[in-house]
Amino acid sequence: MKRDPNSAAAWAALADLALAAGTRREARGEDGRPALARAAEAYGRMTPAEADAAALGYNRALARYGLAAAEQLRSGPAEPAFTAAIADLEAVLRARPGFGDAHNLRGNARHHLGELAAARGEDAKALWSAAEADFREAIRLGFGLARFNLGLLLRSMARFDEAIAAFEEGGRETPAQAEWVRARVEETRHIAREAAGGK
């Protein structure tokens, strides 16, 4: 099927399909990077006049974030895509500051960038503090799933009691995640014991 290169609907359909395909492949343990890169490119070919600017920017950030996470999983060059996702989300949040999902996604990207910096022996405090602010704003705006991401971040920051509290609060709000919460709480307690010298 030929695609009109000037058709916003065609680029939107291509981008959505590529994003879904890349996400599915990553979930199956396959390499979804080519599809995620195609999604980011296709979203980038659209202009705000052709689609809601905030939704378009969020979808492009989602594709770039997915690509970055896939690269990080494979020890690839993740930082450029995380940084590009954050730039997209900055624009989204200027247009729609109450977009809780965007605050949550930006928090995740900042958390990952902090992890990469820490792995190089660099100070991740500024990135992680910014990520914490994003997650707390997402929660304030009603995006409750950000509590789980806040817990993971607090654990990275060695704030173990606060991490456990965030996981447990998220579990109370989302009972379907009870098994995931129990596993994260036990992991966090184990990490805390090791950090305290195995006591």
N, C-alpha and C positions, 0 to 999 in steps of 0.2 A: 504493500500500500504506500503510495506516495504521500508525502507530507508537505503542506504549504509552509515554506520557511517563515512566512510572516504571520502564521496563525497562532494566536495566543492559546487557543484551545488545544491545538496539537502539541505545543510545547508543554502545556500543563499536563496533558494526558501522558506524554512520554516521561516527564519528570516523576509523576506519581507512580507510574508503573515501575520505573527503574528504582525508586526509593523502596517500594514494597518488595521488589525482587532482591535487592541487596540486603535488606533487613532479614528476609526469610533465609537467604543463604548463610548469613552470619549466625542466625539462630540454629541452623543445622550443622554448624561447624565448618561450613564451606567458605570460600573466599568471595565475599560480596563487594570487595573494593571496586571492581570495574563498574558494576551497576550503580553503586553509590556515587562514584565520580561522574557518571553520565547524568544522574539525577541533579547533582549540584550544577553541572554545566547547563542543563536544560532549564532549571529554575533561573539561572543567571541570564538566559536569553530573553526572559520576559521583563517587562517594565511595569512600574507601579500603575501606569495608566491602563494596563491590560488585566490587572488583578488587584485585589486588596493588598496594599503594600505590606502590612504587618503579617498577614497570612503567608504571602509569598516569601518574605524574608525569613519567617520562622521555618517554613518548609526547606528552604535552601540551607539554613543553619542546621536543621535536623539531618539533612543529607551529609553535610560536611562533618558534623559531629560523628555520625555513624562511620564515615570514612576514617576519621581520626582514631576512633576507638578500635576499628579493625586493624589499622596500622600499628597502634600501641600493642594490641594483642600479639602481633607478629614481630615486635621489636622494630617496626618500620618508622619512617619519618612522620610522626603523628602531630608534632607541634604546629606546622603550617595550617593544617586543616582545623585543629582546635582554635587557633588564633583567628582564622577566617570565620568560623562559626560564631565566635564571640563578637566579631565586628558586625556580622549580620544581626545578631541579637541586640547589640547596642542601638542599631537603627530601628529595630522593631520596638524596643522599649521607649525610645523617644516618641514614636508615633502612638504607642499604646502602653503606657506605664503600668496599667493594671493587669497586664497579661501574665498571670501566674505561671503558666507553662514555660514561658520564655525566661522568666527569672530562674526557674528550676533548671532548665537546660543550660543557661549560662553558668549557673553554679556548678553543674557537673563538668562543664568544659574547664572551668577554673580549677576545680579539684584535680582533674587529670593533669593539667599543666603543672600544678604544684607537685604532684607525684613525680612527674618527669624531672622537675627541677631538683627535688629532694634526692632522687636517685643519682643525680650528678654531684651531690654534695652541696647544692646551692640552697639558699634560704627560701622556703616556700610560704613563709608567714603571710606576706601581703596577698598572694593569690588565694590562700586558704581563708583569710579573713574576709576577702571579697566574696568568696564562694559561700561562706556562712551567712553573710548579709543577704545574698541572693536567696538561699534556701529559706531563711526566716521571713523574707518578704513574700515568697511564694506561699508559705504556710499562712501568713496573715491574709493573703488574698484568697484563701480557700483551697489551694492546691495541696491537699493533705498528704499525698504521696511523697512530697518533698521531705517529710519527716524521716523517711528511710534513707534518703540521700544525705540529709543532715547527720544522721547517725554514723554513716560511713565516713563522712568528712571528719566528724569529731573523733572518731577512732584513729584516723590518720594523724590527727593532732595530739594524740595520746590523752585526750580528755574522755577517759573510758566510762566513768560514771554517767557523764552527760550523754555519751553515745548510747549507752544502754537505756537511759530514760527516753531518748528520742525513738529508739526502736520500739520500746514497749508502748509508748504513746501512739505511735503509728499503728501498732498491732491492735490497740483498743479501738482505733478509728476504722481499721480495715481488718476485721476478723478473718477474712479469707487468706490473709498472709501470715497466719499464726505460725505455721511450720517454718517459714522463712525467718520470721522474727526470732523464734527459739534458737535456730541455727546461728543467727548473727549474734545474739546475746551470748551464747556459749563460746563462740569464737572470740568475742570481745573480752570475755572474762579470762579466757586462756591467754590471749595476747597481753592483758594487764598483768597476769601472774608472771609471765615471762619477763615483762618489762621491770617488774619489781624484784627480779632475781630468782624467780621460781618459787617464791614463798606462797 
